[in-house]
Amino acid sequence: MPEGRDRARPRRRGGAGGRWGSWGSPRSGNGGGALRAPDGTAVPVHAPRPPAALHPGAWWLWALALGTAATRTTNPLLLTLLIATSAYVVAVRRPHTPWSRSYGAFVKLAAAVILIRLAFAVVLGSPIPGAHTVLTLPEVPLPDWAQGIRLGGRVTAEALTFALYDALRLAALLICVGAANALANPSRLLKSLPGALYEMGVAVVVALTFAPHLIADVRRLRAARRLRGRPDKGVRGLLQVGLPVLEGALERSVALAAAMDARGYGRTAAVPPAVRRTTAALTLGGLLGVCAGTYGLLTAEGGSYGVPVLLAGVAAALAGLWLGGRRTLRTRYRPDAWDARAWLVTASGAAVAALLTLAASRDPAALNPGVVPLVAPTLPLWPAAAVLIGLLPAFLTPAPETPHTRKEPTT
């Protein structure tokens, strides 16, 4: 046999180091994890394993906590800082996927909310009194049964400022929800839900992924029309683009329904009637307990029983969800682990919400500046520092993998 052919044949090696010692084998006899060249020399391979992605539930809890913090203040400086914090995290940690492009749509929706709220304040007036008149519109007289509502009239700077503060708070909440939608993978979030919420989770995930697919279809169709020299703006362009988008949405819905039916969606296991009744009683009682406990916390008279009733309701609801999960026949393939990074990301958002809630109770004038008399808002220092805690996910989570940053094994 020729020498070259004999040298190219894999050689069987024994010992504890491995089984095969040929080129391209996963193990080698003497080199540990190194590859073996045909001449027997060890070739080290440097292929760093990318860190695991963050749990999608941590992104949602972080974003909802920032949204909760936004509802505790009307200070435009703090709200702008909250928006900038969430935008920076999205800019550095948003994955390169179609569903992550919906963040821009949420930003445009927030801007539309601000403009609509200001338009309502101009046209319908505002109950806020003011001494600084910006403009005066012709007022339309209304009947007596429409008291409290006016069309046109005097528009004051105080009313516009109050409307701007109120709209900016809602816009910050929408942008935080958009950040969660851009950072968290919807399919992985569905895998992480408990079994009792599987059907509801599928409906929510389908609803959340509709907007990214809609935006992608609109961009694709507008680009195709521009390449063909056809108009893509105006009423005509909207009609010509809207019909194919609607057709694609219907086709996607039919395909999704067929795939869900083929996978046995909605199939339940046989559970004794006593377990079903216990599950319903625990879930319903837990929700009632949560509502009663929340009402007790919000009222001065219920401060003594609010926390115990709320905790008991949460415990009963969790027990009902655990029992309800026994009716769902589903398994998880490679479930996402809730690691230390997920705890830190969630804790950063919860800290922002808790600190702003505390600041709103201790210094309400700083977090909710008045507009009568009209004064410039000031930036409170320690609430602003608390908002900056929300930037921790930008440094604690791994960077999204791109084709330019993906590393191949080097020899």
PEBEL-V734513 format. One record per helix or strand of 2 or more residues. SS is the DSSP state (H for helix, E for strand). FROM is the first residue (numbers start at 1). LEN is the number of residues. If there is no record, write none. Layout:
# PEBEL-V734513
ss->{SS	SS}
from->{FROM	FROM}
len->{LEN	LEN}
This chain:
# PEBEL-V734513
ss->{H	E	E	H	H	H	E	H	E	H	H	H	H	H	H	H	H	H	H}
from->{3	35	42	56	76	98	133	144	151	157	186	195	234	273	306	340	364	381	393}
len->{6	2	2	15	18	26	8	3	6	27	7	33	29	26	22	23	4	11	4}
